Amino acid sequence: QVQLVESGGGLVQAGGSLRVSCAASGRIERSYDMGWFRQAPGKAREFVAAISWGGSNTAYADSVKGRATISRDGFKNTVALRLNTLTPEDTAVYYCAARNPLRPESGYERVDQYEYWGQGTQVTVSS
């Protein structure tokens, strides 16, 4: 089994930045595609960003494009998300996810494409 642990959430003022990180542990057999999703109260879990197993491909939701950067430590299953120019609409629980690699053409946005999930870290943006 693979465990994902997020860190770095908290309370941030609007206009500020945050960085959340995720590390995988346990029975790791390969480098995984890794992604970030978020879920606000009363809303469905939504895609934020993803990075392929080798780091050569990234994807971003339109809502964060241009102010988000996802990165990973080479082929290690550690990933970070930096999000700038925060607004209260970014308030959510942020989840790290991992999956066995798929072709980039498969996309990265669907929740059901990911086998492993972290417990989530709360990010609150105050206005």
N, C-alpha and C positions, 0 to 999 in steps of 0.2 A: 504494500500500500504506500501511496505517496502522500505526504502531508505538506501543505502550504501554509506558511505563516506570514501574515502581513504586519507591517509596522509603519509608523510615521503619521498616522492620522491625528486629528485634533481640531482645535478651534483656530480659525484664521479669519482675518478681517478681509472684507471685500477689497479687491484690487491687489491682494497679496498673492503669494505662491505657496505651494505645498509640494512635498515629495513623499511619496509612499513607496515602500519597498516590499519585496516578497522573496522568500527563500524556500526552496523545496528540500525536503528531507525524506528519509525512509528508503523504500525499495526503488531506487532510481535506476532505470535500465538504459536510459538514453537521454538526449537533449530533447526537450519538449517545446512545441509552440506554446507561448505564454501570453496571457491577456489580462486586461483589467476590465471589470464591469462595475456598475454601481446601481444602487437601488435606493430611491427616495421613498419616504413613507407614502403608502397608498399607491405606489407605482410599480410597474414591472421592472425587473432587472434589465439594464440596458448596457450595451457595449460601449466601451470608452476607447480602448486602444489595444493593439496586439503586436507581437513581434515573433518572427519565425524562429525555428529551432537554432539556426545559425546566425541570426541577427540581420540577414540580408533583406528581409521584407518586413515592413511595418504597415499598420493600418490604423486609421483614426476615425472616430465618429465625427460627423459634421459639426456637432455641438462643441467639440474641443479642438478641431483642426486649426492649426496656427498658433495655439497656445499650450499644446501638450507635447511632451516628448517622452517616448518610451525607450528604454535601453536595457541591455542585459550584459552580464559579465561573460562575454565570449560564449562558449558552449555550456557554461554552467547554468543551472536552472535557478538563477537569481535574476530578478527583474525589478526595475524601478520605473515609476511614472512621476514626471514633474508636470504640474499644471499651473500655468500663470494666469494673471488677470482674473482671479476668482470672483464669482458672483454668488449670491445666495442660491441660485439655481444649481450650483455645483454641490450643494449640501446633500449628502447621501452616505450610505455605507458602501465602501469601496472593497470589491472582492478581487482577489487574484485567482486566476484559473490556468490550468495547464491541460494540454492534450497531446496525444501522439501526433506527430507531424502529418499534416495533410498538404496537398498541393495548394499553393497560394490561390489558384483559381477557385478553390472551394470556399474562399472567404474566411473571415475570422469573427463575424459578428453574431453568430447564433449561439445561444446559451447551450443548446444540446450538443454542440460540437466538442465540448470540454468534459473530460473525465474527472478531473480533480479540481477541488475548490478549497479556498481558505475560509476562515471564519468571518473575515471581513474586518475592516477598520473604519470607525466613524470619522467623517470629515464634516465639520460644520463651518459654514461661512457666514459671518455676521455682517450686517449692513451698516 
